[in-house]
Amino acid sequence: VMPTRVRVGLTRRLEAQLVVVPLTTASTETAEAITRDASYGSTYGRGKLNLWGGDGGPSAAALVPFVGRADDAWTAGLAIPGALELGAGLVLGVIPQVDVVAAGATLTATANVSRAVAGPVVATAETVGKVDTMGAPLAVQANAGVAIGVTADAEVDVGVRRGVTGPVPDLEGFLRVSVRR
């Protein structure tokens, strides 16, 4: 329920982030019954170092190390987001990411295409795939969202995620607020 990310710029190339998922819910259906679970989601501290590019450039890349707690376990990892302008207002984004927990590691690959549709409004379509070393099946999600630039330094993102395969929620919404100082 309503994952939130707060980003605070420390320098032109470095920012600190706090990501909070206050509540997760899941329903499991068997022949005997439907079971519903709700619990605290996760909290992550992240840093982001822009290697090149950024706001308005033809390409960009960054390093995003993180540490946090999810599903009653500590996790740490690294994401490497990148973006490339494709022309006609389209931007391709990719994010390979590795998460390490005591039981093993998870590799996540994200690819998205976004386009400004009107003023400060950007629409995004995204696919996320996840595989781990702990025996879980491949998990794939399809996401769609809209980012609205409230000011030059603040943005609100809203959208939906749809599970395609594996152990991912069938449908969930998201709302993120980002502020740069």
Helices and strands as residue ranges (DSSP letters): E 4-9, E 14-21, E 24-29, E 34-39, E 42-52, E 59-70, E 73-79, E 82-87, E 90-101, E 104-118, E 121-132, E 139-151, E 154-165, E 171-179
